[in-house]
Amino acid sequence: MSGTGDDSGLGEELNRLFDSLRADLEATHRARERGLTACRRTIQACGQAIRSVHRLQPDRAAQLTSDAEGALRDAQRALDPFPNVKYAGFLHDAEKEYVEAVLTVALIDGTRPLPDRDALGVMTPAWMCGLAEAASELRRHLLDRLREGRLEQAEQLLRAMEDVYDLLVTIDYPDALTGGLRRTTDGLRAVLERSRGDLTNSIVQARLRQALETRDQSEG
């Protein structure tokens, strides 16, 4: 009988302990689901904002970036009390995409200072990786300017890409601290090299056309 009583007492004790655990797990689960949903909204809005930038729709890009910030803040508020899910990776991805959208706008504009980590309210690895991806995103804008024959603006974009790469390549810390920055920087280097080749070819062709036109005019 004493054994049965002990078992019953232990069972009651375990039930009390697990009631608290279940409450914690339920709260964590709700925060995770809310955070995931908000992060997805952030990433979707950021992707649309970047497309709007390339389509020369600054007002729409600004609105979408604002929407992305609102969704990101919602995710951060939901996940802040739960570090075990806050650092699972999906919040980092949403912060990185938000940084990429904001910095792509700023880099293309070229007249405003870049907002830092604190101004954007994100963690350091997300800001650095977002900067690298924003610099890579400039390639599309550069190619559009080349097709329009706007070589000077394309050169400015290339210089911005080079400046970002030259800085990021000096960040020599383990990936666990930088969120995989080294891999992202390697990707930027490949994009930079292709963009430099495209711009060089366009400049050479423009100079050749100008030389031929000058020769034709002199002969005429």
NORTALIN-V519185 format. One record per residue. N is the residue number from 1. PSI is psi in degrees with one decimal (* if undefined). Layout:
N_PSI ; N_PSI
This chain:
1_-38.8 ; 2_-35.9 ; 3_-42.0 ; 4_-40.8 ; 5_-40.1 ; 6_-43.0 ; 7_-41.3 ; 8_-40.4 ; 9_-40.3 ; 10_-40.5 ; 11_-42.0 ; 12_-40.0 ; 13_-44.5 ; 14_-39.6 ; 15_-41.1 ; 16_-42.5 ; 17_-42.4 ; 18_-22.7 ; 19_-42.3 ; 20_-41.9 ; 21_-42.6 ; 22_-39.6 ; 23_-41.6 ; 24_-44.4 ; 25_-39.7 ; 26_-42.4 ; 27_-40.9 ; 28_-42.0 ; 29_-44.3 ; 30_-41.3 ; 31_-40.6 ; 32_-45.3 ; 33_-41.8 ; 34_-42.7 ; 35_-43.2 ; 36_-45.9 ; 37_-44.1 ; 38_-36.6 ; 39_-39.0 ; 40_-41.0 ; 41_-39.4 ; 42_-50.4 ; 43_-41.2 ; 44_-44.5 ; 45_-37.3 ; 46_-42.4 ; 47_-42.3 ; 48_-35.3 ; 49_-42.9 ; 50_-40.4 ; 51_-38.5 ; 52_-36.1 ; 53_-47.6 ; 54_-27.9 ; 55_7.4 ; 56_46.6 ; 57_72.0 ; 58_-36.3 ; 59_-43.4 ; 60_-38.6 ; 61_-41.9 ; 62_-41.9 ; 63_-43.7 ; 64_-36.6 ; 65_-39.1 ; 66_-41.8 ; 67_-41.2 ; 68_-40.7 ; 69_-43.5 ; 70_-43.9 ; 71_-39.7 ; 72_-43.8 ; 73_-37.1 ; 74_-44.3 ; 75_-44.0 ; 76_-43.2 ; 77_-39.4 ; 78_-36.6 ; 79_-18.2 ; 80_-41.0 ; 81_-3.2 ; 82_77.9 ; 83_-29.5 ; 84_-27.7 ; 85_-24.9 ; 86_-37.5 ; 87_22.9 ; 88_-19.1 ; 89_-33.6 ; 90_-29.2 ; 91_-39.2 ; 92_-44.1 ; 93_-41.7 ; 94_-42.5 ; 95_-42.0 ; 96_-44.0 ; 97_-37.5 ; 98_-45.6 ; 99_-43.7 ; 100_-44.3 ; 101_-48.0 ; 102_-43.8 ; 103_-28.8 ; 104_-44.7 ; 105_-47.0 ; 106_-40.4 ; 107_-39.3 ; 108_-39.2 ; 109_-46.7 ; 110_2.1 ; 111_-7.3 ; 112_148.6 ; 113_148.4 ; 114_129.6 ; 115_136.8 ; 116_-175.1 ; 117_-44.6 ; 118_-39.9 ; 119_-33.6 ; 120_-10.5 ; 121_44.0 ; 122_169.0 ; 123_156.9 ; 124_-49.2 ; 125_-38.7 ; 126_-39.1 ; 127_-45.4 ; 128_-45.2 ; 129_-36.8 ; 130_-37.7 ; 131_-44.5 ; 132_-42.7 ; 133_-32.2 ; 134_-41.7 ; 135_-39.6 ; 136_-35.5 ; 137_-21.5 ; 138_-21.6 ; 139_-43.0 ; 140_-43.3 ; 141_-38.6 ; 142_-45.0 ; 143_-38.3 ; 144_-39.8 ; 145_-34.4 ; 146_-42.0 ; 147_-28.8 ; 148_-5.3 ; 149_15.7 ; 150_75.7 ; 151_-35.7 ; 152_-43.1 ; 153_-37.2 ; 154_-39.4 ; 155_-38.6 ; 156_-40.6 ; 157_-40.6 ; 158_-40.8 ; 159_-38.6 ; 160_-43.0 ; 161_-43.1 ; 162_-41.4 ; 163_-43.0 ; 164_-46.9 ; 165_-44.4 ; 166_-32.8 ; 167_-48.9 ; 168_-30.6 ; 169_-15.0 ; 170_-8.3 ; 171_97.8 ; 172_76.9 ; 173_160.9 ; 174_150.1 ; 175_-29.0 ; 176_-25.3 ; 177_-26.0 ; 178_0.5 ; 179_30.3 ; 180_30.5 ; 181_-36.4 ; 182_-43.6 ; 183_-41.0 ; 184_-37.5 ; 185_-37.3 ; 186_-39.2 ; 187_-39.1 ; 188_-39.5 ; 189_-43.3 ; 190_-42.6 ; 191_-40.4 ; 192_-43.7 ; 193_-41.5 ; 194_-40.5 ; 195_-39.6 ; 196_-40.0 ; 197_-42.1 ; 198_-42.5 ; 199_-41.3 ; 200_-45.1 ; 201_-40.6 ; 202_-39.9 ; 203_-43.2 ; 204_-43.8 ; 205_-39.4 ; 206_-41.1 ; 207_-36.7 ; 208_-43.2 ; 209_-41.6 ; 210_-40.1 ; 211_-41.1 ; 212_-41.4 ; 213_-40.9 ; 214_-42.6 ; 215_-42.9 ; 216_-39.5 ; 217_-40.1 ; 218_-36.4 ; 219_-31.7 ; 220_*
